[in-house]
Amino acid sequence: MNTIVTTPNIKNIEFINSSIMFVHLDNERTFIVPLNKFPAIEKLSVEQKKDFEIMDGHHLSFLAIDEVYSLHELIGI
């Protein structure tokens, strides 16, 4: 029996306040990400948080910082 496992893609992100980010996936799941685990993102201004890019469905970056975050890293896998 062959089993194919696919990793969902990041569909969008949303900031609820200065300390929480929602990561919405294309499989209809949403993960709550505490930003205290990602201080570089937490320090961004509201405007800088709007300037993000989802790359290949599995990575997230912000123009204002020089880091790329993987989906697995964001959801704690």
C-alpha positions in Angstrom: 0.0 0.0 0.0 1.4 3.4 -1.0 0.6 6.4 1.1 1.2 9.9 -0.2 1.6 12.6 2.4 1.3 16.1 1.3 2.3 19.2 3.3 -0.4 21.9 3.2 0.5 25.3 1.9 0.4 28.6 3.7 -2.7 30.4 2.2 -2.4 33.7 4.2 -1.3 35.1 7.5 -3.1 37.5 9.8 -2.0 39.5 12.9 -4.6 39.7 15.6 -2.5 41.9 17.9 1.1 42.6 18.5 1.7 39.1 20.0 -0.3 36.6 17.9 -0.2 35.6 14.3 -2.6 33.3 12.6 -1.2 31.1 9.8 -4.0 30.0 7.5 -3.4 26.9 5.5 -5.0 25.7 2.3 -6.4 22.6 4.0 -8.7 24.9 6.1 -6.6 24.7 9.2 -5.4 27.7 11.1 -2.5 27.8 13.5 -2.0 30.3 16.3 1.6 31.4 16.4 2.8 33.2 19.5 5.2 35.9 18.3 7.3 35.8 21.4 8.9 32.7 19.8 9.8 34.9 16.8 11.0 38.2 18.2 12.1 39.6 14.8 8.5 39.4 13.6 7.1 40.6 16.9 9.2 43.8 16.6 7.9 44.7 13.2 5.5 47.7 12.9 1.9 47.2 11.8 2.9 48.4 8.3 5.9 46.2 8.1 3.8 43.1 9.0 1.6 43.8 6.0 4.7 43.6 3.7 5.2 39.8 3.6 5.7 37.2 0.9 4.6 33.5 0.9 7.2 31.6 -1.1 6.5 28.2 -2.6 3.6 27.7 -0.1 6.0 26.6 2.6 8.1 29.7 3.5 7.3 33.2 4.7 9.4 36.3 4.6 9.0 40.0 5.5 10.7 42.8 3.5 11.8 44.5 6.7 13.8 41.6 8.0 16.4 39.3 6.5 14.9 35.9 7.6 12.9 33.2 5.9 10.6 31.2 8.1 9.4 27.7 7.1 5.9 26.5 7.8 7.3 23.7 10.0 9.2 26.3 12.1 6.2 28.5 12.5 3.9 25.8 13.7 6.5 24.1 15.9 7.3 20.9 14.0 
